[in-house]
Amino acid sequence: MRDIDKIIEDDENQVVAWKESWQDKYLEWICGYANAQGGTLYIGVDEIMATLLD
């Protein structure tokens, strides 16, 4: 598991997404990541909280 300090350095971009809570539509995103160059979907922390933690 990655250290939280390292995780919050990842800005939201084409392969990193921050989401506050789970929604079923994210299954499509996961499939998109799997079919492309990969990616990371963080659930439980939004962009604002990631900025505050930084």
Contacts in CASP RR format, 6 or more apart in sequence:
PFRMAT RR
TARGET T0000
AUTHOR 0000-0000-0000
METHOD contacts of the structure
MODEL  1
MRDIDKIIEDDENQVVAWKESWQDKYLEWICGYANAQGGTLYIGVDEIMA
TLLD
4 53 0 8 1.000
7 42 0 8 1.000
8 45 0 8 1.000
8 50 0 8 1.000
8 53 0 8 1.000
8 54 0 8 1.000
9 54 0 8 1.000
10 16 0 8 1.000
10 40 0 8 1.000
10 42 0 8 1.000
12 18 0 8 1.000
12 47 0 8 1.000
15 33 0 8 1.000
15 36 0 8 1.000
15 37 0 8 1.000
15 38 0 8 1.000
15 39 0 8 1.000
15 40 0 8 1.000
16 39 0 8 1.000
16 40 0 8 1.000
16 42 0 8 1.000
17 29 0 8 1.000
17 40 0 8 1.000
17 41 0 8 1.000
17 42 0 8 1.000
18 42 0 8 1.000
18 45 0 8 1.000
18 46 0 8 1.000
18 47 0 8 1.000
18 49 0 8 1.000
18 50 0 8 1.000
19 26 0 8 1.000
19 41 0 8 1.000
19 42 0 8 1.000
19 43 0 8 1.000
19 44 0 8 1.000
19 46 0 8 1.000
20 44 0 8 1.000
20 45 0 8 1.000
20 46 0 8 1.000
20 49 0 8 1.000
21 43 0 8 1.000
21 44 0 8 1.000
22 43 0 8 1.000
26 41 0 8 1.000
26 43 0 8 1.000
29 41 0 8 1.000
30 41 0 8 1.000
33 39 0 8 1.000
33 40 0 8 1.000
33 41 0 8 1.000
42 50 0 8 1.000
45 53 0 8 1.000
END
